[in-house]
Amino acid sequence: MPRKQKYAKNILTEDLMPPLPPEDIKSMEEQARAGRTLDRTMLLGIQDSIVKGAPFAGCEWLWQLTGDGPVSIELPHKHDFDEVIGFAGSNRNRPRALGGEIEFWLDGEPYTLTKSCFVFIPKGVMHCPVVIKRIDTPIFMFESGNDTAHLRIREKSQKSAGRSIKNAEKTRKKVRR
């Protein structure tokens, strides 16, 4: 009989993260009804609720836009922790090229990403949406934070992607993923 390995539970091969928050699911459904869709695979995620003591981290593949126009995959939010989000292209001959175009919002300002990169988001900085404008080759997306869960703080009444965030401190809403 094989011996049980001490840290086997620390090796994850499936995405065990909780479902996306209802607001994110609703946003994706609304975009799909408008003909804006994205083929993506939520690959892996880890946090304390999955492996005791683990910080939050997750990754996914963005394969292709399958509809008409850009797709926003995150609603504006902030965290009580620092976060790093990375985007990497998949062309081995041009690894620094993103293979697409992503509009990433930080503190109400849009940034156009066309190269593989890390984005550092300090604690308390409002960020997102992440708007996928073009995918020429698959894009690998990674996110990690120095906390044990991906807890989002959103305002109560958000406007759609790219619009201003009002009174975030007064109407804090915490959402887990």
N, C-alpha and C positions, 0 to 999 in steps of 0.2 A: 504494500500500500504506500503510495507516494506521501512524503512528508509535507504537511501544510507549511507554506512559506510565510514568514512573519509579515512581510510587506506586500503580499499579493493584492490586498484590497486597495493599495495605493496606485495600482496600475489600471487605468481605465481604458477600455476599448469601445465603449458606447457612450452616447450623449445621454446623461442622466439628469441634466439640468431641468429645473421646473419649466413649465410652459411659459411662453412669452406672456407679458401682461395683456389683459383684455384690450387696452387702448391700442397696443401695437398690432394685435390681430385685427381689430376693427379697421385700422389705417390700411393694412395690407389688403383687406377685403374690399374697401372702398376704391383703392387704386386698381385692383383687379377688375372691378365693375366698370371702371373707366378705360380698361384696355391696357393698363400699365402693369406688367407682371415680370417677375424675376425667377429664374431657375437657380436655386441655392440649396446647399446641404449644410445643416447645422451639424458639424462634425463631432466635436467633443466639448465638454465643459466640466469644470470642477469647482467646488466650493465646500465650505465646512459642512453643509448638510449632506454632502456626498462622501467626503473623506474628512473625518474629524481633524480640525486644525489647518486644513488647506485654505490658501487664499483663493479668491475668485480668479478664474481664467476661462476663456472660451475661444473657440475657433470655428470657422466655417469656410466653405468654398462658395464663391459667387461665380456661377458657370456662365450665364448669359441672360441678357434682357430678352424676354420672349413676347413682349407686347409692344405697344406704341408709346414711346416716350420714356422718360426717366422714372425711377422708382425710389421712394424714400423708405429706408429700412429702420430708422430710429426716430422717435419723437424727441423734442428738446427736453433735456433733463440735466441734473447735476448730481454729484455724490458728496458724501462726507468723507471721502478718501481720494487719493490720487489715482489716476487711471492712465494706462497706455493702450492705445489702439494702433494696430499695425495693418498695413496693406502690402501685399507682395505679389508681383507679377509672376507668371509661370513660364515665360519664354526663356529657356536655358541659355540661349544665345544673347539675350538682352535682359539679364535678371534685375537690373535696376529700373527697367521700364515697367510701369504698372500694367500695361496692356489694356488700358481703358481710361476713363475719366470719372472721378468721384468728387462731388462737392461736399466738403466737410465744414460744418458751422461750429465756430468757437466764439462764445460770448457775443453772439449776434452778428458775427462777421463770417462771410463765406470764404473758404480757401479751396482752390482747385488743385486736386492731386492727380498727377500723371506719372509719378515715379514711385517705386516701392519706398515705403516710409514707415516710421513710427510717429505717432502724434501723442505728445505728453499733455494730459489734461490735469492741471492742479485741482486739488480739493476745492469744491465750491464754485467752480467755473461752469456756467451753463454751456452745454454743447449739444450738437446735433441740430438738425437732422443730418443723416448721412444719405446723400442723394446719388444714386448710381445713374450716371448719365450715359455711359458707354462701356461695354465690355468687348474687347477684341480677342483676348485670350483669358482663360479663367484667372480669377483673383482670389488669393488666400487672405482671409481677414482674421486677425487675432486681437483679443482684448484681455487685459488683466488689470487688477487693482490690488492695492495693499490693504484689503479688507477681506473678511471671510464670506461675504455674499455680495452679489451685484444688486445693491439697493439703490434704486433711482429716486430722486426727489423731483417731482413735477409740480407745476402750478395747477390749480383747479381747472381753469378754463384756458386751454391752449388753443392757439390758432394753428392753422395748417403749416406744413413744412416751410421753413424759411421766414416765418413772420415773427414779430417781436414777442418776447416773453415779459409778462407784466406781473408784478407783485409776487414773485416766486417765493420770497421769504415769508410773506403773510399767509399764503395759502399752500403750504407745503403738503405734498402728497407723496408718500413713500410707496414704491412699487418694487417687488422682488422679481428677479429672473436669475 
